[in-house]
Amino acid sequence: MSDGPIEKLLHAIDPDADDGTRASNFARGLALGALVGAAIAGSTIWQRRQARPIKPPDGEGPVALDPPK
């Protein structure tokens, strides 16, 4: 099997580990990074959405999301 860029990177990080351990650590780190990135992106979107009120087209003021019944 030829060494691709991922295999070379994994070998540079931990040259003594076997292929299964390196692949497992890489997958774990990749998944953790994806989760952290998604949490940061979601938090940013939520903060931006909460920071600005929704205005009607005629410019009178903010619109209530749940009007009283």
C-alpha positions in Angstrom: 0.0 0.0 0.0 1.4 3.4 -1.0 1.7 6.1 1.6 -0.7 8.9 0.8 -0.7 12.3 2.4 -2.8 11.3 5.4 -0.6 8.3 6.1 2.5 10.5 6.0 0.9 13.0 8.3 -0.1 10.3 10.8 3.3 8.8 10.7 4.9 12.2 11.3 2.7 12.7 14.3 3.3 9.4 16.0 6.0 7.2 14.2 5.8 4.4 16.7 2.1 3.8 16.6 0.6 1.1 14.4 -1.8 1.9 11.5 -4.9 1.0 13.5 -4.0 3.3 16.4 -3.1 6.2 14.2 -6.2 5.9 12.1 -8.3 5.7 15.3 -6.7 8.8 16.8 -7.0 10.7 13.6 -10.7 9.8 13.2 -11.4 10.8 16.8 -9.6 14.1 16.4 -11.4 14.8 13.1 -14.8 14.1 14.7 -14.0 16.2 17.7 -12.9 19.1 15.5 -16.1 18.8 13.5 -18.3 18.9 16.6 -16.5 21.9 18.1 -16.7 23.8 14.7 -20.4 23.0 14.5 -21.0 24.3 18.0 -19.1 27.5 17.3 -21.0 28.1 14.1 -24.4 27.4 15.7 -23.6 29.7 18.6 -22.6 32.5 16.2 -25.8 32.1 14.1 -27.9 32.0 17.2 -26.3 35.2 18.7 -26.7 37.1 15.4 -30.3 36.0 15.1 -31.1 37.1 18.7 -29.3 40.4 18.3 -31.5 41.9 15.5 -35.3 42.3 15.7 -37.4 41.4 12.7 -38.9 44.5 11.2 -42.1 44.7 9.1 -41.8 46.0 5.5 -43.3 49.4 6.3 -40.7 50.1 9.0 -43.0 50.6 12.0 -41.0 48.5 14.4 -40.2 44.9 15.5 -42.7 42.2 14.9 -43.7 39.8 17.8 -42.8 36.2 16.9 -45.7 34.9 19.0 -48.6 37.3 18.9 -51.0 37.2 21.9 -54.1 35.0 21.4 
